[in-house]
């Protein structure tokens, strides 16, 4: 056994000294040696078993959703061109993210027959867990590499040859890696070139998807017949000729940073020539004063008609009276409550209204906490119609009311035929419907985890990609979210994404429940007066107002409106009396909470909440239920009392 072990160690050392791929490539040899050194520092041995740190299915689904564009571009626009070439080879194509997590594979049936190979979705291929390997080493070096059988640090991986090339996004940030691995005993020299070409193809398609709608895209190559190949350089130009993006090939060929240079600084032509070049007709230009290239111009898909505006030439200042200001509404719809009528003497509500009204004109999201029925949607409608977005749509989405399997298609829209049951015309989705207006996501704490990740991406990038499409659509929405849950607790318990929480919680406000409001009597009278516009009748008597003000209102404003509507319908124009009210109104009056809590003013909670916390042994949820308040209220009073 000792002799065998020494022989194996000798073979390991020999493999590192004499790599079996690119034997004359000193740079490649140095890459492998550096990788093996890192593996030793990680504490790996050649006999170590691979640790793939497999992701749970839910996290994998989230990850795939975050990389939806990359996955769809690779599968729909790249794989079909190469699958036929590789169909007769014993190889597998692997797409991984920038942490080495396998997102998808193609050709599983051709590879690794007879044993488990680890190249499956959810597994992570890093040097730290799997040793030297094409995916992990390409990610660390940021360069394409082929790792031969004996160049793998772990013996467990020495049955295959891996060729991997990193993929960069339009901002030149590492996005992921493409890999072709083979377990055949045949030369694999061609696969490294192929995987490089595939990664370039993905990058180029991502550039087209991101910019072709509104930008000029120029391809250039030294060979006229290769202008349409993926080896061509790509430049993305705005209307003034500024280079706003470029593929890696362009920067390699021109050997310089192209960021925000003008096209005239690179080629002996200006933007006017670019704009006037006929579609599909190549032009020959000199670059940097000495290199000859053929160029082809692809104009924007969306042509914008422009007329001269001499005010943009510089030096023009608009008179003070003509400076652009947000247009505010001169009137509001009858079913919208004016902002100054949302409160009738409650200092907390007054402060909340003032804060939210100011933030409506800022690029800051609003998160509203409050019990069910506390009037969150009424509040949002008033905010929207008192803002500069009042002419556009307010789209309210109850995340708890949409079936989980339909949330994605409802929010983000879908292309025709994207899934079974999809409408023939497709759908633009609720987010795009709210473009330039306000998007209100009620009960956002009920949103499925897979949808949370897609929503986060929309809020970060401000673009929407419908299901079944690779097109991106810009969106400009004022985001207001609402919840009756404590989202921080949901984050701690893993039910709500932490990054999404911080994205939606710009201004955090809490709408108090009806029983907590200090202006309860005046508010009840106000609601009754508004309902009298629909159902005429006498004003409330002092006795009935006293009865209504003493109610615990577990259903909040929604229950109040229901009780008053039923009572007024029963009164049929006569004075509203106690016997006109529905039976369940009186059931609530007998509830334990009401018996323990004769008065419902905030000072009563100073005594009630600590007492209930003691009885429930600190259980916040149970205390909130018994007190008939939100968990946020319990936290607030507990903090004040240092409980």
Number of C-alpha atoms within 10 A of each C-alpha: 6 7 8 9 10 11 11 15 14 11 13 18 12 13 18 19 14 14 22 16 20 15 10 11 10 11 10 17 20 13 17 26 18 14 24 22 14 16 21 14 10 13 10 21 13 18 12 15 15 21 16 19 14 17 16 10 11 11 14 19 17 17 20 23 19 17 19 17 18 23 18 14 20 22 16 11 13 17 16 11 11 13 15 10 9 17 12 9 16 19 24 23 24 22 28 30 24 20 17 23 28 28 24 18 18 16 16 15 10 16 22 20 11 6 7 9 15 18 23 17 19 24 20 27 29 24 28 19 20 24 30 28 29 28 36 26 27 28 27 15 13 16 14 23 27 30 29 25 23 23 32 29 30 25 19 16 24 16 16 22 28 26 28 33 29 29 29 22 17 19 13 13 10 16 19 26 29 26 29 26 26 25 21 15 11 10 10 18 13 9 21 21 16 17 24 21 16 23 25 23 20 24 26 24 17 21 21 17 15 16 20 17 16 17 23 22 23 20 25 28 22 16 12 15 9 14 20 13 13 19 20 24 24 25 25 23 26 19 15 11 21 19 20 18 21 25 25 21 18 21 16 11 13 14 9 10 11 20 13 13 14 18 23 14 15 17 18 13 14 15 18 11 10 22 15 10 16 14 11 10 10 17 16 16 18 15 17 13 11 9 11 16 19 19 24 23 22 19 21 17 12 10 10 9 5 6 6 7 7 8 10 9 8 7 6 9 10 9 7 7 7 8 8 8 8 9 11 13 13 7 9 13 9 7 10 16 17 18 17 11 12 18 22 17 15 17 13 15 20 16 12 17 20 12 14 22 17 11 17 21 13 10 12 16 21 23 24 24 24 23 25 19 19 24 18 21 17 15 19 24 21 23 23 24 25 20 20 17 23 20 14 16 17 22 18 19 20 14 21 16 11 15 11 15 10 9 20 23 22 19 23 23 24 23 21 17 14 17 12 7 8 14 13 10 10 17 20 20 19 18 26 24 21 21 19 18 24 28 25 28 21 23 20 24 24 19 21 18 19 20 18 22 20 23 21 18 16 18 18 11 11 15 18 24 21 24 23 16 15 19 16 16 15 13 19 17 25 23 22 25 24 28 21 21 19 16 20 15 11 15 16 11 10 11 16 22 20 14 12 18 19 11 16 20 19 16 15 16 20 21 19 21 24 27 24 22 21 20 18 23 15 16 21 19 17 16 14 21 17 13 16 17 9 9 16 15 19 15 14 16 12 9 11 13 16 12 11 20 21 17 20 26 23 21 18 19 22 15 16 20 16 14 19 21 19 14 19 24 17 16 18 14 13 13 14 21 15 12 10 17 20 16 10 9 16 12 9 15 16 12 12 11 18 18 11 10 16 12 17 20 15 14 10 13 20 15 12 17 23 19 14 20 20 12 12 14 11 15 12 20 16 16 24 19 12 16 22 19 21 23 21 20 22 22 16 11 18 17 10 10 11 8 11
